[in-house]
Amino acid sequence: MLRSMACTTVNPKKSQNSLLIRNGTIVNADGISENDIFIENGIIKELGKNLSVPNGIRSIDAKGFFILPGGVDPHTHLEFEFMGTVTADDFYHGTKAAVAGGTTTIIDFMDGKENETLIDAYNSYREKAEGKVCCDYGFHMVIKGWNERIKADMETLCSEHGINSFKMFMAYSFRLNDSQLYSILEHIRNLGALAQIHAENGTIIDKNTERLLEKGITGPEGHELSRPEEVEAEAVNRVCVISKQVSCPVYIVHVMSKLAAQTLADCRKRGAQVFGETLASALGLDGSQLPHKCFEEAAGCLMSPPIRPDPTTPRFLMDFLKQGNLQVVGSDNCTFNKEQKKIGMGDFSKIPNGINGLQDRMSVVWEKGVHTGILSPTDFVAVTSTNAAKIFNIYPRKGCIAVGSDADLVVWNPTKTRVISAKTHQHAVDFNIFEGMECHGVPEYVIVNGRVCVDQGQLNIIKGSGRYLECPVFCPYVYKQ
């Protein structure tokens, strides 16, 4: 078992400029090779055998290990104000947990306050992240309304601030109607950006919630009952229909059910420009926690769309990743402590929605996908790193091991095991939804921008060392589809 990761903060001036990783098996999404890697000034300079490198540089012997591109998690919510509280993980704790688990790039969501402009929200989030992040990071922008000011700000974010994706909700009180979605998606297409959609039928959810509470169903089990699979699937189909009218590519976040995944696959077959993301929680849990008699355990796993009670769902979604019907695994890391979850005791609709996953995403996917024989190591790299990097237009800087790419790497031990626990994770939350899960596959070393940040189990991070990533519009991978 991997020993508990200690955390120390070091002086960045003492970090190494050069590093050699030798004798490992390099895994990219498009193939496997046996080569050494020479890193200099945070960039991969050479790949090959018997490399001529300067004397005195550090060398890591990766014999028997896989060398993977650092994970790219395109779905996180750090320092997020939601449902009357703020997530436990700020940009420091969240990215520290990410690095500990092998994720070296995150893309978070900017969600502005009421009456705050999109530009103000951008500035606020940049200020929150700077000085805290431990890995490189980008942003998506949340759109909660539609007017000329929002339209103009979207253009500015794309042209001046490196934002190329915008998220809309079809649920919650700030959901958009079909007319607004049509107009916003048309604008996004003209900007060359990508539309992200939280796909659930909010009107039906509201009516179901009202009915369930009237019947006295107030505990966490009511959450999933209020948002059954068909409510998710209907919204997926509807937004694909809307997007096709305006030729706007869309990315469905957190696909959590078999019916929604099948609907998305059917839309793709009919020519919809749609990408699908599922979550580590959907792949690693079977929903048995939700009707649990313990409020804390049930509420701890509560998120939207919910983890489904059908025990065959995780395998179904993993198979869809293998087949290419879904492309990405995110974490949707949105952590609330036990006391925060108790806000909704007596009314499930008030329980803060969100779970952890940033640190454990890659281990869970390896355990449930590769260790079981469903995914190959190349598939694993595709769904945890490469596909997200391509979709959000930061490839090949991120998401691959190639000359010129950023030196974000994971030396992965496929045989060592670790047991997930809140006692040893790096999150600021006081429980872990994967508590007790044994995972094969452990990051022996994690290199972030050329610096060894996990070194044989020792976590050595630099608070504030992460760089902001600009994501250009008109992504070739998205717009050539």
C-alpha positions in Angstrom: 0.0 0.0 0.0 1.2 3.5 -0.8 2.2 5.2 2.4 0.4 8.3 3.5 1.7 11.3 1.5 3.4 13.9 3.7 3.3 17.4 2.4 6.1 19.9 2.4 6.5 23.2 0.7 9.8 24.0 -0.9 11.5 27.0 -2.4 10.9 27.1 -6.2 14.3 28.6 -6.8 15.8 25.2 -5.7 13.8 23.2 -8.1 15.6 21.3 -10.8 15.8 22.5 -14.4 16.7 19.1 -15.8 15.5 15.5 -15.3 16.0 12.1 -17.0 13.3 9.4 -16.8 14.7 6.1 -18.0 13.7 2.5 -18.6 9.9 3.1 -18.4 7.1 2.3 -20.8 5.6 5.4 -22.3 1.9 5.3 -22.8 0.1 7.8 -25.1 -3.4 7.6 -26.3 -2.2 6.5 -29.7 0.4 3.9 -28.7 3.1 2.6 -26.4 6.8 2.9 -26.7 10.0 2.1 -24.8 12.0 5.3 -24.6 13.8 7.5 -22.1 12.6 11.1 -21.5 14.9 14.1 -21.1 13.2 17.2 -19.5 14.7 20.6 -19.4 13.1 23.8 -18.1 9.7 22.2 -17.8 9.5 21.0 -21.4 10.1 17.5 -22.9 13.3 18.0 -24.9 14.1 14.5 -26.1 12.7 11.1 -26.4 14.8 8.0 -27.2 17.4 5.5 -26.0 20.9 6.3 -24.9 20.2 10.0 -24.7 23.1 12.4 -24.3 22.3 14.5 -21.3 24.2 16.8 -19.0 26.2 15.3 -16.2 24.8 15.6 -12.7 21.1 15.8 -13.5 18.6 13.7 -11.6 17.6 10.4 -13.1 14.5 8.4 -12.2 14.6 4.7 -13.0 11.0 3.8 -14.2 11.7 0.1 -14.9 8.5 -1.9 -14.6 6.4 1.3 -14.5 4.2 3.1 -17.1 5.0 6.7 -17.9 1.7 8.5 -18.5 0.8 12.1 -19.5 -0.4 13.9 -16.4 -4.1 13.8 -15.9 -6.4 16.5 -17.2 -9.5 17.0 -15.2 -11.9 19.3 -17.1 -14.6 19.5 -14.4 -13.9 20.9 -11.0 -15.5 23.4 -8.6 -13.0 25.0 -6.2 -13.9 27.8 -3.9 -17.4 27.6 -5.3 -20.3 29.4 -3.6 -23.4 27.1 -4.0 -26.6 26.4 -2.2 -25.8 28.9 0.6 -22.3 27.7 1.4 -18.8 27.4 -0.1 -16.9 24.3 -1.1 -14.4 22.9 1.4 -11.7 22.6 -1.2 -10.2 25.9 -2.2 -7.7 26.2 -5.1 -4.8 25.2 -2.9 -6.4 22.0 -1.3 -8.1 21.0 -4.6 -5.0 21.2 -6.7 -2.8 19.7 -4.0 -5.2 16.7 -4.0 -5.1 16.6 -7.8 -1.3 16.4 -8.0 -1.2 13.7 -5.3 -3.4 11.6 -7.5 -1.6 12.2 -10.8 -3.7 15.0 -12.3 -1.5 17.9 -13.4 -4.1 20.2 -15.1 -7.6 21.2 -14.1 -10.2 23.3 -15.8 -12.5 24.9 -13.2 -15.8 26.7 -13.6 -16.2 30.4 -13.1 -19.7 31.1 -11.6 -20.4 34.7 -11.1 -22.5 36.1 -8.2 -25.9 37.7 -8.9 -25.6 41.0 -10.8 -21.9 40.3 -11.4 -20.7 40.7 -15.0 -18.9 37.9 -16.7 -15.7 40.0 -16.8 -16.0 40.7 -13.1 -16.5 37.0 -12.4 -13.4 36.2 -14.5 -11.3 38.7 -12.5 -12.6 37.4 -9.2 -11.8 33.8 -10.0 -8.3 34.6 -11.3 -7.7 36.5 -8.1 -8.9 33.5 -6.0 -6.7 31.0 -7.9 -3.5 33.0 -8.1 -1.1 32.3 -5.3 -2.9 29.0 -4.4 -2.9 26.6 -7.4 -0.3 23.8 -7.4 -0.7 22.8 -11.1 -1.7 24.5 -14.3 -5.3 25.5 -14.6 -7.9 26.9 -17.1 -11.5 28.0 -16.8 -14.9 27.6 -18.3 -17.5 30.3 -17.8 -21.1 29.7 -16.5 -23.9 31.5 -18.3 -27.1 32.1 -16.3 -28.9 34.6 -18.5 -29.0 36.2 -21.9 -28.7 39.8 -22.8 -26.5 42.1 -24.9 -24.0 42.6 -22.0 -23.5 38.9 -21.6 -23.1 38.5 -25.4 -20.4 41.2 -25.5 -18.6 39.8 -22.4 -18.5 36.3 -24.0 -16.7 37.8 -27.0 -14.2 39.5 -24.8 -13.5 36.4 -22.8 -12.8 34.5 -26.0 -10.7 37.1 -27.6 -8.7 38.5 -24.7 -8.8 36.0 -21.8 -8.4 32.5 -23.2 -11.9 31.2 -22.4 -13.3 28.8 -25.1 -16.1 27.1 -23.3 -19.4 28.2 -21.7 -21.6 26.2 -19.4 -25.4 26.4 -19.3 -27.8 24.7 -16.9 -31.1 23.0 -17.8 -31.8 22.5 -14.0 -31.8 24.5 -10.8 -33.4 27.9 -10.3 -31.0 29.6 -12.8 -31.8 27.2 -15.7 -32.2 28.6 -19.2 -35.2 27.9 -21.4 -35.0 26.5 -24.9 -35.2 29.9 -26.6 -32.3 31.2 -24.5 -30.3 28.0 -25.2 -30.9 28.4 -28.9 -29.6 32.0 -29.0 -26.6 31.3 -26.7 -25.5 28.2 -28.7 -25.8 30.2 -31.9 -23.5 32.8 -30.4 -21.1 30.3 -29.1 -20.9 28.7 -32.6 -20.0 32.1 -34.1 -17.3 32.6 -31.5 -15.8 29.2 -32.3 -16.2 28.1 -28.7 -17.8 25.0 -27.1 -21.1 24.8 -25.2 -21.2 22.7 -22.1 -24.6 21.6 -20.8 -25.8 20.3 -17.4 -28.6 18.2 -18.9 -31.6 17.6 -16.7 -35.2 18.6 -17.1 -35.5 21.2 -14.3 -39.3 21.7 -14.6 -40.0 18.0 -14.0 -37.4 17.9 -11.2 -39.2 20.8 -9.4 -42.6 19.1 -9.7 -41.2 15.8 -8.5 -39.5 17.4 -5.6 -42.7 19.2 -4.6 -44.7 15.9 -4.8 -42.1 13.9 -2.8 -41.8 16.4 0.0 -45.6 16.5 0.3 -45.6 12.7 0.7 -43.1 13.1 3.6 -40.1 11.8 1.6 -37.5 14.3 2.9 -34.3 12.3 3.3 -31.4 12.0 0.8 -33.2 9.1 -1.0 -35.7 11.6 -2.4 -33.0 13.3 -4.5 -32.6 10.4 -7.0 -36.3 9.8 -7.0 -36.9 13.4 -8.1 -34.5 13.1 -11.0 -34.9 9.7 -12.6 -32.9 8.6 -15.7 -35.5 9.7 -18.2 -35.3 13.2 -16.9 -31.6 13.3 -17.7 -32.0 11.5 -21.0 -34.8 13.9 -22.2 -32.6 16.9 -21.6 -29.6 15.3 -23.4 -31.8 14.7 -26.5 -33.4 18.1 -26.3 -30.1 20.0 -26.2 -28.7 17.9 -29.0 -31.7 18.8 -31.1 -31.2 22.5 -30.3 -27.5 22.4 -31.0 -28.0 20.8 -34.4 -30.2 23.6 -35.5 -27.4 26.1 -35.1 -24.4 23.7 -35.8 -22.9 24.3 -32.4 -20.8 21.6 -30.8 -21.9 20.7 -27.3 -20.2 18.8 -24.4 -22.6 17.1 -22.0 -21.1 17.2 -18.5 -21.5 14.4 -16.0 -23.5 11.8 -17.9 -24.6 9.5 -15.0 -27.1 7.1 -16.4 -27.4 4.3 -18.9 -30.4 5.9 -20.6 -28.7 9.3 -20.9 -25.5 7.7 -22.3 -27.5 5.7 -24.8 -29.4 8.9 -25.9 -26.1 10.7 -26.4 -24.7 7.9 -28.4 -27.8 7.8 -30.6 -27.6 11.6 -31.1 -24.0 11.2 -32.2 -25.0 8.6 -34.7 -27.6 11.0 -36.2 -24.9 13.6 -36.7 -25.0 15.7 -33.5 -21.7 17.4 -32.7 -21.8 16.2 -29.1 -19.1 15.0 -26.7 -19.9 13.1 -23.5 -18.2 13.2 -20.1 -18.9 10.8 -17.2 -17.4 10.9 -13.7 -15.2 8.8 -11.5 -18.1 8.6 -9.0 -20.4 7.1 -11.7 -17.8 4.5 -12.5 -16.7 3.7 -9.0 -20.0 3.6 -7.0 -23.2 1.8 -7.7 -25.7 4.0 -5.8 -26.1 1.7 -2.9 -25.1 4.5 -0.5 -28.1 6.7 -1.4 -30.9 4.9 0.5 -28.5 4.4 3.4 -30.0 4.8 6.9 -27.1 7.0 7.9 -27.8 10.6 6.7 -24.1 11.5 6.5 -23.2 8.6 4.2 -26.2 9.1 1.9 -25.9 12.9 1.8 -22.2 12.7 1.2 -22.8 11.0 -2.1 -25.5 13.3 -3.2 -24.9 15.1 -6.5 -26.7 16.1 -9.7 -27.4 14.2 -11.8 -27.4 11.5 -9.1 -25.3 8.4 -8.8 -27.7 5.8 -10.1 -29.0 2.9 -8.0 -28.8 0.4 -11.0 -25.7 -1.7 -10.1 -25.0 -2.3 -13.8 -24.5 1.4 -14.6 -20.8 1.6 -13.8 -19.9 -1.2 -16.2 -22.2 0.2 -18.9 -20.6 3.6 -18.7 -17.1 2.0 -18.7 -18.0 0.1 -21.8 -19.2 3.3 -23.5 -15.9 4.9 -22.8 -14.1 1.9 -24.4 -16.4 2.2 -27.4 -15.8 5.9 -27.8 -19.5 6.8 -27.1 -18.3 8.8 -24.1 -14.9 10.5 -24.4 -13.9 11.9 -21.0 -13.8 11.1 -17.3 -14.0 14.1 -15.0 -14.3 14.4 -11.2 -16.9 17.1 -10.7 -15.0 17.8 -7.5 -17.4 19.9 -5.5 -16.8 19.1 -1.8 -18.9 20.0 1.2 -18.2 18.8 4.7 -20.6 16.8 6.9 -21.9 19.9 8.6 -22.5 21.6 5.3 -24.5 18.7 4.1 -26.7 18.9 7.2 -28.1 22.1 5.8 -30.6 19.9 4.0 -31.5 17.6 6.9 -35.3 17.3 6.7 -35.4 18.6 3.1 -33.3 16.7 0.5 -33.7 19.6 -2.0 -31.5 21.8 0.3 -28.6 19.4 0.7 -25.6 20.9 -1.0 -24.9 18.9 -4.2 -21.3 17.8 -4.7 -18.7 15.1 -4.1 -14.9 14.6 -4.0 -12.9 13.0 -6.8 -9.9 15.1 -7.8 -7.3 13.0 -6.0 -8.9 9.6 -6.7 -10.2 10.0 -10.3 -7.3 8.3 -12.0 -7.0 5.5 -9.5 -10.7 4.7 -9.7 -10.6 4.6 -13.5 -7.5 2.4 -13.5 -9.1 0.0 -10.9 -12.5 -0.2 -12.5 -11.3 0.0 -16.1 -7.8 -1.2 -16.7 -7.4 -3.6 -13.8 -10.7 -5.3 -14.8 -9.5 -5.6 -18.4 -12.1 -3.3 -19.9 -9.7 -0.5 -20.8 -6.2 -0.7 -22.2 -3.5 1.6 -20.8 -3.9 3.7 -24.0 -7.7 3.9 -23.5 -7.0 5.1 -19.9 -4.7 7.9 -21.1 -7.3 8.9 -23.7 -10.2 9.2 -21.2 -8.3 10.7 -18.3 -6.0 13.1 -20.2 -5.7 13.3 -24.0 -9.3 13.6 -25.0 -10.0 16.5 -22.6 -6.8 18.2 -23.8 -7.9 17.9 -27.4 -11.5 19.0 -26.8 -10.5 22.1 -24.8 -7.6 22.9 -27.2 -4.6 22.6 -25.0 -3.2 19.6 -26.9 -0.4 18.7 -27.5 0.9 21.0 -24.8 -1.0 18.9 -22.4 -2.3 15.3 -22.8 0.6 13.6 -24.5 4.2 12.7 -24.1 6.0 14.3 -27.1 9.0 16.5 -27.7 7.9 20.1 -27.0 5.0 19.1 -24.7 4.9 20.4 -21.1 6.7 18.0 -18.8 3.6 16.9 -16.9 4.1 13.2 -16.3 3.1 10.4 -14.0 5.3 7.4 -13.3 2.6 4.8 -12.6 3.1 1.6 -10.8 0.3 -0.7 -12.1 0.8 -3.4 -9.4 1.0 -1.5 -6.2 -2.2 -0.9 -4.3 -3.6 1.8 -2.0 -6.8 2.0 0.0 -8.7 5.3 -0.4 -9.5 7.0 2.9 -10.4 10.5 4.2 -7.6 9.9 6.8 -4.9 10.1 4.1 -6.4 12.2 1.3 -5.3 15.8 0.6 -8.8 17.2 0.3 -10.1 19.7 2.9 -13.4 17.6 3.2 -13.9 15.4 6.2 -15.1 12.2 4.3 -14.4 10.4 1.1 -17.1 8.8 -1.1 -14.7 6.1 -2.1 -13.7 5.3 1.5 -12.2 1.8 1.8 -11.9 1.1 -1.9 -8.6 -0.7 -2.7 -7.1 0.5 -6.0 -4.4 -1.2 -8.1 -2.3 1.5 -9.7 -0.4 4.1 -7.8 1.6 7.2 -8.9 5.2 6.6 -7.8 6.2 10.0 -9.2 4.3 13.0 -10.4 6.1 15.6 -12.4 4.5 19.0 -12.9 6.1 21.4 -15.3 9.4 19.4 -15.0 9.4 19.4 -11.2 9.0 16.2 -9.2 6.0 16.9 -7.0 5.3 13.3 -5.8 8.6 11.6 -5.1 8.1 8.0 -4.0 5.1 8.9 -1.9 6.3 12.2 -0.6 4.2 15.2 -1.8 6.4 18.2 -2.4 4.3 21.0 -3.8 4.8 24.7 -4.4 1.7 26.7 -3.4 0.9 29.2 -6.2 3.2 27.6 -8.8 0.4 26.7 -11.2 0.1 28.7 -14.4 -3.1 30.0 -16.1 -3.8 28.2 -19.4 -5.4 30.1 -22.2 -7.7 27.9 -24.3 -8.0 29.2 -27.9 -11.2 29.2 -29.8 -12.0 27.2 -33.0 -10.4 24.1 -31.7 -9.5 21.9 -34.7 -10.5 18.7 -32.9 -13.9 20.0 -32.1 -14.7 22.0 -35.3 -13.4 19.4 -37.7 -16.0 16.9 -36.4 
